[in-house]
């Protein structure tokens, strides 16, 4: 025996094509009552099988050309599970893409060379 689903024509007429037959998106209520703001101009990351750790800090070296050392004050450590880290990766890619579309490409000196050396090292070659 089959049943036929009846729909309200008024509801269907006001719905967009993507809403018909799709579950309602959850409503997120952001609670910022405990939020604090920290500035960071340095970020680093490490990972294990179970977690990805992000380190945020600020460069304390005022004259980098006079020294080959940099003093970085680490101020925040955020630990994510791999799924949350992947969602952050996707989100940051989208945000930076939008930024570059509005304001122009962000160029990072030496990043391509460092990425190539890291890829070569990961393959087991000399970096």
N, C-alpha and C positions, 0 to 999 in steps of 0.2 A: 504494500500500500504506500503510495506516495502522498506527501502533503504539499500543498501549494502555499508559499509564503505570500501573504498579502502586504502591500505597502501603502502608505498614505501618500497620495499623489502630491499633496501640498508640501510634505516633508521632502519628497524626492525632487520636486521642482526647485526648492531652495538650496539643495545640496550641490556641491561642485562635483564634477565627474570623478575626482580622486577620492571623494568622501563616500560615494556610493559603494557599499559592500566592504569598506575598509574600517577596521576598528578605530575608535577615537584615540587620538594621541593623548598621552597622560599630561596633566597640568603639573608643572614644576613650580613649587613655591619656594623661592630663594630666601633663606633666613640669613641676613648679613649682620645680625646684632652682635656676633662675636668675631666678626672679620677684622683683620688688621692688615695694614699695607706695608710691604717691605720693598725697597728698591734693590735691584740686582743688575750689575753690568757684567757679571761673570757667571757662567753656568757650566757644570760638569755632570757627568752621569756614570754610573756603573750598574752592573746587573749580575744576578745569579739566575738560576732556573726559576726560582719562586718569586723574585721581585726585581723591580727597576728602581734605583735610587737616584734622585736628582739633588744636586748640591747647588745652592744659590748663594752668591756673595758679592762683595764689591772690591774692586781693585783699589788698593791703598798706595800704590806707587805713583807719585806725582810726576816724576821725570824718567819715563821708561827708556829714553835714549842714553841716559847716563849709567844705566845698570842693566845687566842681563838677568836680573832677578826681579820677580814681581811679588809683592805682598798682597795676598787676597784674604780678606776677612770673611770666612764662611758664616752665614747668618741663618740659613734655613736648609733643612734636609727634608725632602718629601719622598716617601716610600710608596710605590704603587705596585699593584699586582700587574702581570703582563697585559691583561685585557684592558685595564684602565690606562696603562702606558700607551697601548696601541690607539685607544680612543683619543688620548692627548695628542699623539703624533698626527692623526688625521685632522683633528681640530686645528692644531697649530699650522699645518699645511694650508688649510682653507683660509685661516685668518691672514697668514703671510701672503698668500696669493691675492686676496682682496686688497691688502695694503700695497703690494707692488703694482697692482692695476691702477690704484689711485695716485700713488706717489712716485713710482718708478722702482726699478730693480734695486735690491739690496745686494751690494757686492762685498764679499768677505775675502780680503787678501789672504792668500796662502791656503784657503780651504780646499781648493781642487787638488793641490799637490798633497796635502795631508790626507785627503780621502783616497787618492790613488795609492799612496804609500801604505795606508791601512788595509786597503783591498789586497795589495800585493803580499803584505805580511800575513793576512788571513789565509791566503792560498798556499802559504808555506815558502814563499820566495824571500829574497833579501830585500829589505826596505831601504 
